Amino acid sequence: MGEPDRELSFRERIRSGTFRYGAELVSSRGIPPGGEAPKWLELGEALAADPRISWISITDSPGGNPMMPADWVARRLHGRKELVIHLSCKDMNRNGLESAAWRYAAEGWTNILPLTGDYPVVSFGGGAQPVFDLDSVSLIALLRAMKEGLEVPRPNGKTERLPPVDFSIGCAVSPFKRLERELMPQYFKLARKIRCGAEWVIPQLGYDMRKFHEVRLFLDWAKLPVPIIGNVYVLNKTVAGLFHQNKIPGCVVSDRLLGLCEKYGAGPDRGRAFFAELAAKQLAVFKGMGFAAGYLGGIHKAESFFAIIDAAEKFGENDWKDFAREIQFPKPGEFYLFEQDPETGLGNPSRLNAEYTASLRRNPRTPEATLGYRLVHKIHDLAFTPGKGLYPALSGLYARMERKNDRLALRALQGIERASKELAFGCQDCGDCSLPETAYLCPRSSCSKCGRNGPCGGSSDGRCELDDKDCLWARAYERLKFYGESEHMLDGPVVFYNADLKGTSAWANTFLKRDHIARPGRPGAAAGPGDSSPKLPQGENQK
């Protein structure tokens, strides 16, 4: 494996050019009686002792369940293995997340995987109210600011730059989306995460190697050269059923794969040999496709990890090509961004989906491009576009009312705003409006996680992971595509909602430059290689 792993940081390992193996460690709810060590901790200790495992990745209450915190687990394993700590936004606001990040840095844990997190599903005394003050994109931007030296206000009104922290920041992407309106926002959000500071990417779970390969093709297309870690979850019959029903958000098992899982799961060994071989083949494909590493989860015994890794290493040099064709379990009508290469069965890097590229020229009218939306789009162009139309006059009007302290007029206008926006958008009076950035779908009323920076990974077939509504970002994509704006839907700086404005007039805050759009120093795309979404490659189908 070249240099001994003990001499390399996690960042160096995944950029070394040598294929590495990581292992997932999931804690539990509760502790064993009598002071016994939890079984999963014994597993972590065994993994930490084996040189075949380059790092251990510690989850943060996955599936929306309360579990032993990741930093407690990390403390027990610290110093014996490189660790990656998952940090999700569902349970803490931005102050709590920043505090957790400082704590991790002080303990020496600087490899962080920021996640929006799953919606809470199991809670004491009834359903828990999730936080989602930040999302994965804004958390990445926060960690990057800490990495560069966070500027904080002091009591004397001056700012202080805190010492930088050398975080290695990762990100996730969910390519296993059946519909174009789900998949393309995922890819655009991935580009946004990398522009904001993510250094490596791990796709969520699925069993279609063509979709895994597409992540690499997309990053090549977007000129975002970051390492990719292939994600493998060793299935069993029960877990396959949960993935198939979207009970674990973002994890996908198709009808055809479920049939195989049920068939082999009914055998004498409950499918253990089949599932282990499937995992080993996936690892071999990731290595063959040039991924930086493979990441194994869903295993409860250390020897099972090692057996799968050993099996993957024993395959022939070109066996992965056959496995890549074999492990393709899409859903019916699956959308792919790249055309299939008939020779490899994977994506063709020079040919985008011909139907997709043709549709960009047509600006198709979808059910989301309603007359009401088109009317609001025109009103925004007329009144709310800085420097154009009525914007200068309205800015001057609000400035005069503010200067004269004309409370009656300001309250009257806020009443009109509140009534009209509540009727049209389900507005919840946040005071820091993102409607122009979300195709006039209120993120507080139309998204279960109040997402302002792109979709989470939990949707299925265009529906929210709670299955109570269509995904806001899938709807926004179709609206924006009507105007030819879909490919730029996640351009621009990161959105940080300012809770200080709650209950105030968003119109006044827009015209008086008090909202998030006007705040100076907003992190985001400008900090990376470009201030816009990636441009279409000039493949053969576009000549």
PERAGI-V824769 format. One record per backbone hydrogen bond with DSSP energy under -1.0 kcal/mol. CO is the residue of the C=O (numbers start at 1). NH is the residue of the N-H. E is the energy in kcal/mol with one decimal. If there is no record, write none. Layout:
<<CO/NH/E> <CO/NH/E>>
This chain:
<<4/7/-1.9> <5/8/-2.1> <9/13/-2.3> <10/14/-2.2> <13/16/-1.1> <20/294/-2.2> <21/54/-3.4> <22/296/-2.5> <23/57/-3.2> <25/59/-1.9> <28/68/-2.4> <33/36/-1.2> <38/42/-1.8> <39/43/-2.1> <40/44/-2.1> <41/45/-2.3> <42/46/-2.1> <43/47/-2.5> <44/48/-2.4> <45/49/-1.1> <47/50/-1.2> <50/53/-1.4> <55/23/-1.9> <56/84/-2.4> <57/25/-2.9> <58/86/-2.5> <62/65/-1.2> <64/121/-1.4> <64/122/-1.0> <69/73/-1.6> <70/74/-2.7> <71/75/-2.0> <72/76/-1.2> <73/77/-1.0> <74/78/-1.4> <77/80/-1.9> <82/56/-2.2> <84/58/-3.0> <85/113/-2.6> <87/115/-2.5> <89/132/-1.7> <90/131/-2.8> <93/97/-2.5> <94/98/-2.3> <95/99/-2.5> <96/100/-2.4> <97/101/-2.3> <98/102/-2.4> <99/103/-2.3> <100/104/-2.7> <101/105/-2.4> <102/106/-2.6> <103/107/-1.6> <104/109/-3.0> <105/108/-1.0> <110/168/-3.0> <111/85/-2.9> <112/170/-2.7> <113/87/-2.3> <115/89/-1.2> <123/126/-1.1> <135/139/-2.5> <136/140/-2.0> <137/141/-2.1> <138/142/-2.1> <139/143/-2.6> <140/144/-2.5> <141/145/-2.1> <142/146/-2.1> <143/147/-2.2> <144/148/-2.0> <146/165/-1.4> <150/162/-3.1> <152/160/-2.9> <154/157/-2.2> <158/154/-3.1> <160/152/-2.7> <165/167/-2.2> <168/112/-2.0> <169/199/-4.0> <171/202/-2.4> <173/204/-2.9> <175/177/-1.8> <178/335/-1.7> <179/182/-1.1> <179/183/-2.7> <180/184/-2.3> <182/186/-1.0> <183/187/-2.0> <184/188/-2.5> <185/189/-2.3> <186/190/-2.0> <187/191/-2.1> <188/192/-1.9> <189/193/-2.5> <190/194/-2.1> <191/195/-2.4> <192/196/-1.5> <193/198/-2.2> <200/171/-1.1> <201/229/-2.6> <202/173/-1.0> <205/252/-1.7> <207/329/-1.5> <208/212/-1.7> <209/213/-2.5> <210/214/-1.7> <211/215/-1.2> <212/216/-1.1> <213/217/-2.3> <214/218/-3.2> <215/219/-2.3> <216/220/-2.3> <217/221/-2.7> <218/222/-2.9> <219/224/-2.7> <224/226/-1.9> <227/201/-2.3> <228/292/-2.3> <228/293/-1.0> <230/295/-2.9> <232/297/-2.2> <236/240/-2.6> <237/241/-1.5> <238/242/-1.8> <239/243/-2.8> <240/244/-2.4> <241/245/-1.6> <242/247/-2.7> <243/246/-1.5> <248/251/-1.9> <254/258/-2.5> <255/259/-2.1> <256/260/-1.6> <257/261/-2.6> <258/262/-2.6> <259/263/-2.1> <260/264/-2.9> <261/265/-2.3> <264/267/-1.7> <267/270/-1.7> <269/272/-1.6> <271/275/-2.8> <272/276/-2.4> <273/277/-2.3> <274/278/-2.3> <275/279/-2.0> <276/280/-2.4> <277/281/-2.5> <278/282/-2.0> <279/283/-2.2> <280/284/-2.0> <281/285/-2.1> <282/286/-2.5> <283/287/-2.2> <284/288/-2.3> <285/289/-2.5> <286/291/-2.5> <287/290/-1.1> <292/20/-1.4> <293/230/-2.7> <294/22/-2.8> <295/232/-3.1> <296/24/-2.8> <297/234/-2.6> <301/305/-1.3> <302/306/-2.1> <303/307/-2.2> <304/308/-1.9> <305/309/-2.2> <306/310/-2.7> <307/311/-2.2> <308/312/-2.3> <309/313/-2.0> <318/321/-1.3> <319/323/-2.0> <320/324/-2.5> <321/325/-1.2> <322/326/-2.1> <323/327/-2.9> <326/328/-1.6> <327/209/-2.8> <331/334/-1.3> <337/353/-3.5> <339/348/-2.9> <341/345/-3.2> <346/341/-3.5> <348/351/-1.7> <351/339/-2.6> <353/357/-2.4> <354/358/-2.1> <355/359/-2.0> <356/360/-1.4> <358/362/-1.0> <359/363/-1.4> <366/369/-1.4> <368/370/-2.2> <370/374/-2.3> <371/375/-2.1> <372/376/-2.4> <373/377/-2.5> <374/378/-1.6> <375/379/-2.3> <376/380/-2.6> <377/381/-2.0> <378/382/-2.1> <379/383/-2.9> <380/384/-2.2> <382/390/-3.2> <385/388/-2.3> <388/391/-2.2> <390/394/-2.8> <391/395/-2.7> <392/396/-2.1> <393/397/-2.3> <394/398/-2.5> <395/399/-2.1> <396/400/-2.3> <397/401/-2.3> <398/402/-2.3> <399/403/-2.5> <400/404/-2.4> <401/406/-2.7> <405/407/-1.9> <406/410/-2.2> <407/411/-2.8> <408/412/-2.2> <409/413/-2.5> <410/414/-2.3> <411/415/-2.3> <412/416/-2.1> <413/417/-2.7> <414/418/-2.9> <415/419/-2.3> <416/420/-2.5> <417/421/-2.7> <418/422/-2.1> <419/423/-1.9> <420/424/-2.3> <421/425/-2.6> <421/427/-1.6> <422/426/-1.3> <429/503/-2.3> <434/437/-1.4> <435/438/-1.1> <435/440/-2.9> <442/446/-2.8> <447/450/-1.4> <460/463/-2.0> <462/471/-2.7> <463/460/-2.1> <464/467/-2.3> <469/464/-3.0> <471/475/-2.1> <472/476/-2.8> <473/477/-2.0> <474/478/-1.6> <475/479/-2.1> <476/480/-2.9> <477/481/-2.2> <478/482/-1.2> <480/485/-3.1> <481/484/-1.4> <485/488/-1.4> <486/489/-1.6> <488/491/-1.5> <498/501/-1.8> <499/502/-1.5> <501/504/-2.4> <505/509/-2.3> <506/510/-1.9> <507/511/-2.7> <508/512/-2.5> <509/514/-3.4> <509/515/-1.3> <510/513/-1.1> <523/494/-3.2> <524/527/-1.8> <525/528/-2.0> <537/539/-1.5> <539/542/-1.9> <540/543/-1.2>>
